[in-house]
Amino acid sequence: MLEVKTQTGDAGAAGPTAREAPPLVVEGLSHAFGKRQALREVSFRLERGDRTMLLGLNGAGKTTLFSLITRLYNHRGGSIRIFGWEIQRKPSEALARLGVVFQLPTLDLELSVAQNLFYHAALHGLPRREAAARLKREIERVGLTDRLRENARTLSGGQRRRVEIARALIHRPRLLLLDEPTVGLDVASRQFLLDHVRMLCREEGLAALWATHLIDEVDDEARVIVLHRGQVLAEGPVPEVIRRANATSMREAFDKLTGEHLE
């Protein structure tokens, strides 16, 4: 779990540089595990309100990229800036403005939904009263108010994901990372998450980077980054990427760019 405490009590609050800077800028990012090169000179940026789908097969480097952005791994080549804060030089300032939903579930199943959320709020330095107000709002938005006092173990997989999104937003980040968040979920749960993140980007200006290997999660209103074998092969609005690949659909564009097939 990403754990960062900030003294401001509000990750949306930032200095002048952070307010002007893009939510995320990745430049020349490379990473290797021994002799295996996982990422090669990866560069892209997200602007406010961008809903960007990081599209690639399993093993493309998506999770490695997220691990570097969240500082689970330390990058050696290239740079990562979150709202202008270089993550290696100012990790606390950068990570305080970031919300994350990891691929593997991270709720404490022995705690109630409310306890999971309050614990996260405390890590970010939020006073109890303010945390309670934010918790109430986020849990209402994911439709789980009636499950707040229940043990997290009693929730379905889709409901646990909803709680993880609510938790990721309690400290009011303006950048949200989601690593394969719909894996193992039913169709209805999957659609809810897609619609909820789409609303957050469109109505609140949140920037979201959503990693997926599922082509039908990439719609024409999104931006897309095609990541293949650790390299960015294409980036931009979905219709533009399709046009540049001389294709008629995102599926066909991916096939042409990579020589492989997605689900």
C-alpha positions in Angstrom: 0.0 0.0 0.0 1.3 3.5 -0.8 1.7 5.2 2.6 2.6 8.9 2.6 1.9 11.4 5.4 1.6 15.1 4.5 1.3 17.9 6.9 -1.1 19.9 4.8 -4.0 17.6 5.2 -4.9 18.1 1.6 -3.0 16.7 -1.3 -4.7 19.1 -3.6 -2.9 22.0 -1.9 0.5 22.7 -3.5 3.0 25.4 -4.2 2.9 27.7 -7.3 5.0 25.3 -9.3 2.8 22.3 -8.6 -0.4 24.2 -9.5 1.1 25.2 -12.9 2.8 21.9 -13.7 1.2 18.9 -15.5 0.0 16.1 -13.2 2.6 13.6 -14.5 5.6 13.9 -16.7 7.8 10.9 -17.4 10.9 11.4 -19.5 13.5 8.9 -20.7 12.5 6.3 -18.0 14.4 3.0 -18.2 14.6 0.1 -15.8 16.2 -3.3 -15.8 16.0 -6.4 -13.6 19.4 -7.8 -13.9 20.0 -8.3 -17.6 16.3 -8.0 -18.5 15.3 -4.6 -19.7 11.8 -3.9 -18.4 11.4 -0.3 -19.7 13.3 1.5 -22.4 13.4 5.3 -22.6 9.7 5.7 -21.8 8.4 9.2 -22.1 4.8 10.7 -21.9 2.8 13.3 -20.0 -0.7 13.6 -18.5 -2.6 16.9 -18.4 -5.4 17.8 -16.0 -8.6 15.9 -16.8 -6.8 13.3 -19.0 -8.1 9.8 -18.8 -5.2 7.8 -20.2 -5.3 4.1 -20.8 -1.9 2.4 -20.6 -2.5 -0.5 -23.0 -0.3 -3.5 -23.2 -0.1 -7.2 -23.0 0.9 -8.9 -19.7 4.6 -8.4 -19.3 4.7 -5.2 -21.3 6.1 -3.2 -18.4 2.9 -1.6 -17.0 3.3 -2.7 -13.4 7.0 -1.9 -13.5 6.1 1.6 -14.6 3.6 2.0 -11.8 6.1 0.7 -9.3 8.6 3.4 -10.4 6.0 6.2 -10.3 4.9 5.1 -6.8 8.5 4.6 -5.7 8.2 1.0 -4.9 11.2 0.7 -7.1 13.9 3.4 -7.4 14.5 4.5 -11.0 18.1 5.0 -12.2 17.5 6.4 -15.7 15.2 9.2 -16.6 12.8 11.4 -14.5 9.3 11.3 -13.0 7.6 14.5 -12.0 4.2 14.8 -10.3 2.8 18.3 -10.5 6.4 19.6 -10.9 7.9 17.6 -8.0 10.8 15.3 -9.1 10.0 12.1 -7.3 13.5 11.2 -6.3 14.3 14.7 -5.0 11.0 15.5 -3.3 9.2 12.1 -2.8 6.9 13.3 0.0 5.6 16.3 -2.0 5.1 14.2 -5.1 3.5 11.1 -3.6 1.1 13.2 -1.4 -0.6 14.3 -4.6 -1.0 10.8 -5.9 -3.8 8.2 -5.4 -3.2 4.6 -6.3 -5.3 1.5 -6.8 -2.8 -1.4 -7.1 -3.4 -4.6 -9.1 -3.4 -6.8 -6.0 -6.0 -6.1 -3.4 -4.7 -4.1 -0.5 -7.6 -3.8 2.0 -7.1 -5.2 5.5 -9.8 -7.8 5.5 -9.9 -8.0 9.3 -10.9 -4.3 9.6 -14.2 -2.7 8.7 -14.6 -0.5 5.6 -14.6 2.6 7.8 -11.4 1.5 9.7 -9.6 0.9 6.4 -10.5 4.4 5.2 -9.7 6.1 8.5 -6.3 4.4 8.6 -5.4 5.8 5.2 -6.6 9.2 6.1 -4.4 9.2 9.2 -1.4 8.3 7.2 -2.0 11.5 5.2 -2.3 13.6 8.3 -6.0 14.3 8.1 -7.8 15.3 11.3 -10.5 12.8 12.3 -13.4 15.2 11.7 -12.2 16.1 8.2 -11.4 12.5 7.4 -14.9 11.5 8.5 -16.5 14.1 6.1 -14.3 13.0 3.2 -14.9 9.3 3.9 -18.6 9.9 3.9 -18.5 11.6 0.5 -16.3 9.1 -1.2 -18.1 6.0 0.1 -21.5 7.6 -1.0 -20.1 8.1 -4.5 -19.2 4.4 -4.8 -22.6 3.4 -3.4 -21.4 1.5 -0.3 -22.7 3.7 2.6 -24.7 0.8 4.0 -21.5 -1.4 4.2 -19.3 1.1 6.0 -19.3 -0.7 9.4 -19.0 -4.1 7.9 -15.9 -6.2 7.8 -14.1 -5.8 4.5 -13.9 -9.6 4.2 -17.7 -9.7 3.7 -17.5 -7.6 0.5 -17.4 -9.0 -3.1 -14.4 -8.4 -5.3 -16.1 -5.5 -7.1 -17.1 -3.9 -3.8 -13.6 -4.1 -2.4 -12.4 -2.3 -5.6 -14.9 0.4 -5.0 -13.6 0.9 -1.4 -10.0 1.0 -2.7 -11.0 3.8 -5.1 -12.8 5.7 -2.3 -9.7 5.2 -0.1 -7.3 6.5 -2.9 -9.3 9.7 -3.1 -9.7 10.6 0.5 -6.6 12.8 0.6 -7.9 14.6 -2.6 -5.1 13.7 -5.0 -5.3 15.2 -8.5 -3.6 12.2 -10.1 -5.0 8.7 -9.9 -3.1 5.5 -11.0 -5.1 2.3 -11.5 -3.1 -0.9 -12.3 -5.4 -3.5 -14.0 -8.2 -2.6 -11.6 -10.9 -4.7 -13.2 -9.0 -8.1 -13.3 -11.3 -10.8 -12.0 -14.4 -8.6 -11.7 -17.8 -9.2 -13.3 -19.1 -7.1 -16.1 -21.3 -4.8 -13.9 -18.4 -4.1 -11.5 -16.1 -3.4 -14.3 -18.4 -1.0 -15.9 -19.0 0.9 -12.7 -15.3 1.5 -12.2 -14.9 2.7 -15.8 -17.9 5.0 -15.5 -16.7 6.4 -12.1 -13.2 7.2 -13.2 -14.6 8.7 -16.4 -16.8 11.0 -14.3 -14.0 12.0 -12.0 -11.9 13.1 -15.0 -14.6 14.9 -16.9 -16.3 16.7 -14.0 -13.5 17.2 -11.5 -10.4 17.5 -13.7 -8.7 14.5 -12.2 -5.9 13.0 -14.3 -6.0 9.2 -14.4 -3.6 6.6 -15.7 -5.4 3.2 -16.1 -3.3 0.2 -17.0 -5.1 -2.5 -18.9 -4.6 -5.4 -21.3 -8.3 -5.4 -22.2 -9.0 -3.6 -25.5 -12.7 -3.0 -24.8 -11.8 -0.8 -21.8 -10.3 1.7 -24.3 -13.0 4.0 -25.6 -12.8 6.8 -28.2 -13.0 9.6 -25.6 -9.8 8.4 -23.8 -6.2 8.9 -24.5 -4.0 5.8 -25.0 -0.4 4.9 -24.5 0.6 1.6 -26.2 3.3 0.0 -24.2 5.0 -3.1 -25.7 8.1 -4.9 -24.4 9.0 -1.9 -22.3 8.7 0.7 -25.1 6.0 3.3 -25.9 4.9 2.6 -29.5 2.1 5.2 -29.7 0.5 7.9 -27.6 -2.4 10.3 -28.0 -6.2 10.5 -28.3 -7.6 7.1 -29.4 -9.0 8.3 -32.7 -5.6 9.9 -33.5 -3.6 6.7 -32.7 -6.0 4.7 -34.9 -5.6 7.1 -37.8 -1.8 7.2 -37.5 -1.7 3.4 -37.5 -3.9 3.4 -40.7 -6.4 1.2 -38.8 -10.2 1.2 -38.4 -10.2 0.3 -34.7 -8.0 0.4 -31.6 -7.7 -3.4 -31.7 -6.5 -3.2 -35.3 -4.1 -0.4 -34.4 -2.6 -2.4 -31.6 -2.2 -5.4 -33.8 -0.4 -3.4 -36.4 1.8 -1.5 -33.9 2.9 -4.6 -32.0 2.4 -7.6 -34.2 0.4 -9.2 -31.4 -3.2 -9.5 -30.3 -5.1 -8.3 -27.2 -8.1 -9.9 -25.6 
